[in-house]
Amino acid sequence: MADEGIPTGTTPLRKMHPALKFALEMGPLVVFFVANGRAGIYVATGAFMVATFAALLVMWIIARKIAVMPLVSAAVVLVFGTLTLWLQDDHFIKMKPTIVNALFGGLLLGGLALRKPLLPYVLGDVFTLTDEGWHKLTIRWGVFFLVMAVLNEVVWRSVSTDSWVAFKTFGYLPLTLVFAMAQVPLMTRHAVEPDTPAGK
C-alpha cells in the first residue's frame, strides 16, 4: 500500500543538498558573466536563458519539485530575455532583476496587508515559526526585495553593461545570502517546538 499522501506510482519528493542548490542558482549567473565577457550582452542573455532552464530541469530531476521563486524568476527571464534578443535592446534584461524583486516584495507585503502571509507557503516545509515570527520575517524579506529592486535600477542606470553584469553575478547573490544568514537569530527566537502548535 502506498504511504498516505503519496499517490501510487509517483516518485517521493527528495531534499536537495544546500551546496547543490547554491551551485544551481549560481551556475546561470556565472554562465552569464563569462558569455558577456567573451561575446557580449546578447549572447550572454541567450546563454543565461538556456542555463536558467537547464538548472530548473536539474532541480526537477533531483528533487521532483521546483520552488516558486526560481520558477517565477525563470518565467521573467524567458519574457525579458526574449524581448532583449528580439528587439536587440539590453534594457530589458537589465530590468529583469528589478521586476522580479519588486514582484516578490510587493506580493509578500501585499499578502501581509491582506492578512494572507505568503512566506509560510514558500518556506513552511523548511521552517516552522510562530505567527509573529512569520510576520516579522515577511516584512524583512519584503523590504529587502524592494531595496534590491531599487538598487538594481540605480546600478544598471549608472554603470557600464560589464559592470552591471559583474554586480548581478558577484553582488546580488552574496547580498541575498548575507541577508538570509542575518535572519537566523529571528527564526531561532520564533521557532516552534516540535510539540507546540504553530502560531502559539
C-alpha positions, 0 to 999 in steps of 0.5 A: 500500500502506498504511504498516505499522501503519496499517490501510487506510482509517483516518485517521493519528493527528495531534499536537495543538498544546500551546496547543490542548490547554491551551485544551481542558482549560481551556475546561470549567473556565472554562465552569464558573466563569462558569455558577456565577457567573451561575446557580449550582452546578447549572447550572454542573455541567450546563454543565461536563458538556456542555463536558467532552464537547464538548472530548473530541469536539474532541480526537477530531476533531483528533487521532483519539485521546483520552488516558486521563486526560481520558477517565477524568476525563470518565467521573467527571464524567458519574457525579458530575455526574449524581448532583449534578443528580439528587439536587440535592446539590453534594457530589458534584461537589465530590468529583469532583476528589478521586476522580479524583486519588486514582484516578490516584495510587493506580493509578500507585503501585499499578502501581509496587508491582506492578512494572507502571509505568503512566506509560510507557503514558500518556506513552511516545509523548511521552517516552522515559526510562530505567527509573529515570527512569520510576520516579522520575517515577511516584512524583512524579506519584503523590504529587502526585495524592494531595496534590491529592486531599487538598487538594481535600477540605480546600478544598471542606470549608472554603470557600464553593461560589464559592470552591471553584469559583474554586480548581478553575478558577484553582488546580488547573490552574496547580498541575498545570502548575507541577508538570509544568514542575518535572519537566523537569530529571528527564526531561532527566537520564533521557532516552534517546538516540535510539540507546540502548535504553530502560531502559539 
